[in-house]
Amino acid sequence: MSDAPKYQPLPPDLGEIYGPSAPRDPTRQIFVNRNLNMARIETVGFDMDYTLAPYHQHAMDALSIQMTVAKLIANKGYPQEIHEARLDHAFIIRGLAVDKETGNIFKMDTHRQVGRCYHGYQAVAPETRRELYAGTPIKLSSPRFAWVDTLFSLPEATLLAGIIEHWEGSGRTLPWSYRQLFDDIRESIDEAHRDNSMKAVITANVPTYIDRDPDLPPTLHKLRSAGKRVFLLTNSEWFYTDAVMRYLLDGALPFYKSWRNYFDYIVVSGRKPSFFIDTNPFIELDVNGNAIGEATTLERGKIYEGGNVRDFERMTGVAPDSVLYVGDHIYGDIVRSKKHSAWRTALIIQEMEDTLRLTHEHREGMRRVDALEEMAIRLDHDINYHLTLLKSLGRWADIPGGLTGPESRVIEAARERSKTELDVKRDLSRRTLDELEELESRIDRMFNPYWGRLFREGNERSLFGGQVGDYADVYTSRVSNFLSYSPVQYYRSPREVMPHERGY
Ligand SMILES: [Mg+2]
């Protein structure tokens, strides 16, 4: 028996093997949580809003706020004065939670412990925060809390904070309970979406609100050319979907007459997450959006409304784990599809391009933070060592008549040395922690002056970051990032490292 290896071993220095390769733009990379072999993906589905259609966030926030304020005044009897509330657009990020009882807005870590917390635009003192929320993890399913988790719903946090700040900042009591204020804001925003007043403004001027990505049509074409079926599954209604998709795809590539030709199946008003959970039927629509009747098959070139994942799989004959669904809503698109189907998931996170650019700009500072953290841990060990040593030396010295003169002098000298060392280490530790705190909060403020980094809270992942890690197989900033990868790409996740596996 030969004990020669079954493979040709590689040279010890693996760096020799790959020559200089062109670095990919880091803001356009696809990141992998769980291995995904695109060669085995036969069908790729897309959400529309914030997925195929990236919105200009600032314009959308402004429109949404303007319509919500108008509805608060017209329908809920709010005073004109709410127009005067100062609204800070930096106070908007995904993954915040609202406490309807106190009016506070907070960010959680992945263990659902409350981190940064604001009342109006004022930071809540750590003692108050601990009194209110310390100990048990926050239950987001409780009616007390509301999770701000879609880019459509960001303005509600801004409005809540801005209105609280406007009243309480001038020493007055808010004329509504916090709960009522928040519920009124949310209802008004929902209504602006539901009654189509927002959509009417957007469809009348699509380029103001939606970003037409020239790389999107070739991305879809590349998937189709590789033999994959492509479908659209959106919660938007037909008239809005048609207007947005025309703007994104029509006239872009000569061999696609209409945006509809890019897709094998088109499903509008999909009612996700209900699509993944319930058994709503597929209804066929005509091109004017009128219902023709319940569908028993799904065909290319036709338009469907509603539906559910089981019927979709049955009618199209797809193997569930050969479907990749690309969406932007962590709950409706990703968590629900993961929990109720075998579909693989790609999450589009529009904020990633800014996050990655800032991470790159501040990488020196971030490395310094890592080094300081390592240093703080080592200094803690040293301090504990000297404390223990001093204690045991103290016991020797205290034995009455137990030590000779020379012995006690040796022990005394050892105590002195240890005390000096202890002082030095304590001083170093204090300076390390001061610099660490200062540097971390300086870097955090660069990302967002109120909330810091989207994916982190304190030393942990933020709740949003944790959910991205748990439920999205891959994640990236925009759909067209798939264009620079092969349609049979094997996306490999970095090896997961536990704390005990680090540092050897
Ligand atoms: Mg969406």
Residues whose N, C-alpha, C, O or C-beta is under 5 A from the ligand:
A	BS01	MG	D47 M48 D49 Y50 T51 D328 H329
